[in-house]
Every structure is written in C-alpha cells, then in structure tokens.
C-alpha cells in the first residue's frame, strides 16, 4: 500500500493520477495534506501539485469522457468526503482502462459511488438555493449565513448571480469560514473577521430599518399557511432537517 | 407602512388562500434580462409547513370578500369571518421584499369575486403588470383565472403570468351543482379553452419569431376537491385524464377536503382529511403522466376505487400477474417502468447500465430499486428469484407484512366483508 499525500485540490488529485501511472503504482491510498503523520507509514509519496501534469491527465479524460462527466468528477471531489478520493481515483483509472465511455456503467462500483456523491452534492446545493435567508443591511447589501453539510458555495454562484442581479449580496459559509460576495458586477470569494474586537457594538444596528418588519411578516405568513388538521411532523422534518433551522427566519 | 394593519391582512388573506394546494413554481423559463430581479425555471420549495406541504410562492387572496356562497369554501358570502383586501401596491411590496430575501419563488394570486368576474380579474392582471413592467420582476407569477372573465383580460393575464389556473372545484358537474349552486362549470371551461388555444398559437409564433412575447410559459393547471362529494376514484381520475388530454393541462391537483363548515351537504366537521386517498390519487396521476399507464388500467368500472393499502402500480401488477416476471436485463424501458419498486430514474439507469454488463440484485439495489417489492416481478443475473407460484393476493400480503408503511395503521378500517 502506497500513501499519496496531496494538497486537497482537484489539480493535486489529477497530479496524483499522473504519478500513479508514471510509477506504475497498484495499491494506493490518497490522503489530504493536513492529516498525515509520517512516522506511521513506510510507503509515502508527497505529491507536488503540477499544473502541466494535471493538464495532461485532464486532456486524457477529455478524450474519454463528456464535459458533464468531468464536471461531475469535479463536484464529487468538492464533497471532501473521507475516503472517497480513492473512489474517484478508481473511477479515473476505470475511465483510462476502458475502451468506451463508461459514464453510465452504474453496475460498476466506482461509477455508482460517484453518482451517489454527485446526487448528495446536488441535493445540498438545492437546499442552499432554498434555505438561504437574506437579511438587508443598512448599505443595501443582502447578507445570509449558511452551514451546509458539504462545500457547495462554488456551485451556487451562477444561480444567485442570475437571480439577484440588481442587489449586492453575501452568502457566508460559517463552517468553512469563507463566503461569496456579489457587487452588482462580479462575484468573488471573501472571508470575514468575526472576532469580538472587529464586531460592531450592536449587531442589530447593521440591519436596514425595514428588515425586522419583513422578517415578522414572513414568520406570520409561514404560520398562516399551515393547516393544523393535516399536521405531519415526520414529513416536515424530512423536508427541513433540524440542523438547518438556525438560519431559517421562519423557524427561529 | 402600517405594519400592524399589513400583518393582519396577510394573516387573513394567506389563511383563506391556503386550501389551494398548488405551489408549483416550475415549468417556466423566464430569464433575468437587463439585470432585473429574479428568474423562473426549475422551481424551488423554500420552506415547508408543519403539515409537510411546500412553501414556494407567496400564496394570497387579493380579497376574501366574495359574492358567491359555495358550501366548501371558508370565504363564502354567508360565513361570518373577518374580511380584508390588499391594495395593488401592498401586494407588489410584499412580493418584491419577500423575493429579495430569498423567501419565495414568486407570487400566487387568487381572489374572492367582488362585484363581477371582469372587475376582479382586472385587479389581478394589474398587479402582475406592475410587477413585470415597473419593477422588472422576472420571478414566477401564478394567477387565478376568474371564471367568466373576458377573453381580452385573459389574454393580458397570459402575457404577464407564468401559469394560470381555474379550479374545477368538484370532480363532476353534479357535485358542483350541489355545493356551489351559483357556479357554472361552463364558465370554468371557457377560459381554459381560450387559454389552451392561445397558448398553442403563441407557441407556434414563438417558433417563427424568437422575439415574440412569452405567453403563460408554465401552462395551465386546475384543482379538484376530493372527499367533499361522493365521486369515486374512477370518476375523479377519468375527469383528470379528460382535462389532461383535452386542455393540455400541466397539472391536476387533488385537495383532500378539510372540514371547515357545518353544512348538511358536507362531511361532518370532525371528519378526518382523506390524506391517504389523496396520496394514492397523486400516485395514480404520476403513473398516467410519467409511467405510460392509461387511466383505464388504474381504475375502471370493475375496479372503481384505488386500494388504500398499496400503491396503484403494485395494484396494477398484482392484477396482471400474467405480464411477470420480466428479465431486467432484456425488457423494454416501458415494461421496466411498470415494475413495482422501480422509479423513472432507476429505470433509466438500468437501461444505461445493462449495456455494459448484466445486472445482479446487489447492483439493482445500489441503483435504487426497492428490492422488497420488485423481487416478485423480475429476474436478473442471479440464480435467486421467486420460484413459488404466488397469486397477486399472496404477494400483497407478503409486502404488507414486511412493510413499514406510514399508512399501515389504516388497514383495520379497510377490511371488506366477504
């Protein structure tokens, strides 16, 4: 068993694939940078992400896969699920070993697993598209905090940029400490400093004066549309699991 | 803005609108052009009520003042309730401010009938027009077509709205006459017919001229209340089928009657909402629209009721055992779709995956097939398969015995006397 330490980027993963083929490695396990403790394992290779090598692997993939297929691999990698890097490597090796395009070979365990991960990622993205609750700040920026299960912010850019083209907005991932900021022209990744020294004395003061009224109206609306005779808590919780409640205006 | 007054109006007019079950915000393809606000495409449920229904649109009545006296409706003329009405500007402000905070996909605006049909419809259209033209709003708008409104107003509505709907209310004309003597089914069908023709014509134009304006891109839908009148599932599904076929409807909604009024024509106030039956009707509806089933295969004169214990697809399968078992590695997509426990997505995955290699139970399970139901109806790459010669009824008992169905607690009420 050879352990390959890489930096956690998609390019890093593609570079690792290059090394696997160049060194003819058979039993490999991918480990992201911060986890490794060198003393434990004998066979360790540190992968230095190399754009040229990653590019060659990507070019190879393009010859054997559709553009959406490659995008799905990228999304699966973005999920950062422990141990699933090996399934992505397994998938890529299967792509290179096969004669034909194997994207729809759901009987294959790697193809099936990648399909599952992509489905989980899409579900989480869809939840974020639904559960983001903007609050309007004094400077007319709309701010929302989220804590998604997976790192889906990069998948949200297009949707929110198209939809809210005429307002400034921030969607901030508190779990991963970074956010998206749209300034009426472009979106960029930002990080905010929430340390006590930097925080304004009164956080409520940052909101626009109408904000409280609309939050109140929304909560009222949410309660008015409920039909008590049809109460179904199990279904309710399946649709909105409790972990999302703390950022949902109507559930606070 | 008088926050207290608006809050009170919103409570009254959202409460009155909630029995309209449609909340769909999909099926449109309105883009955000000129950097305006919003778009409408695939539909998003932004929240869910405690009864588990989706909240996608700001669903309100413009007013609950009404000149009609329909027995099943909370807003009926003779009901002693608080009445309210929004101004055009109030609805516009609520919609825009909710939308900007990502609470909703858009607006679903309905209304009690005040004065007459045209007067009411004209107000609804004015709100949609204002949102589109003055606020550059491209979010989803669903307008109720008021029965009896003029063609001219319906045409204008179609230019601003994504979807239009007229509720049939009762599955049959007799049911409607009984509970809503002031209403006339023909008045409901006329605007539906007009819109159908208009949509077809506009779609043709759009093919020729890309710049031609969109006209109700998400089509029309309707709703029938079930359980308020004695129609059986056979009548309800045949009505639905008739409207799907003849009016190109996108959706028919089935709304289990929630007892709101004491009236000797209606089920008593303590009657439970027929939620299981409603669920089975939706399942049957899906079979007609996505699984290639004909309405007669699901319900007919010999089989007028849907089985509440099992889903209608399993019901069809156990009545048609001669069609099974099928070989999952060879059968047509159309036949795979008819296997209980296999959904549309799984069926397509099976057809794609079997080109590479024959599939076994393990792989089918991974793909998402519910093996506990499907195993009685299929064979695959495995020596294990159902060898006993089971009758449809045996299979039903086996499946019910091992199922954790949410509806199983209802079984004792469903015993029939032999």
Interface residues (C-beta under 8 A of the other chain):
Chain A: X102 X104 X105 X106 X107 X108 X109 X112 X126 X129 X130 X131 X132 X133 X134 X135 X136 X142 X144 X162 X163 X164 X165 X166 X167 X210 X213 X214 X216 X217 X218 X220 X221 X222 X224 X225 X226 X227 X228 X229 X230 X231 X232 X233 X234 X235 X236 X238 X239 X240 X248 X249 X250
Chain B: X1 X3 X6 X7 X10 X11 X14 X15 X17 X18 X19 X31 X32 X35 X36 X37 X38 X39 X44 X45 X46 X47 X48 X49 X50 X51 X52 X53 X54 X55 X58 X59 X94 X97 X98 X100 X101 X102 X103 X136 X256 X258 X259 X272 X273 X275 X349 X350 X352 X353 X354 X355 X356 X357 X359 X363 X366 X367 X406
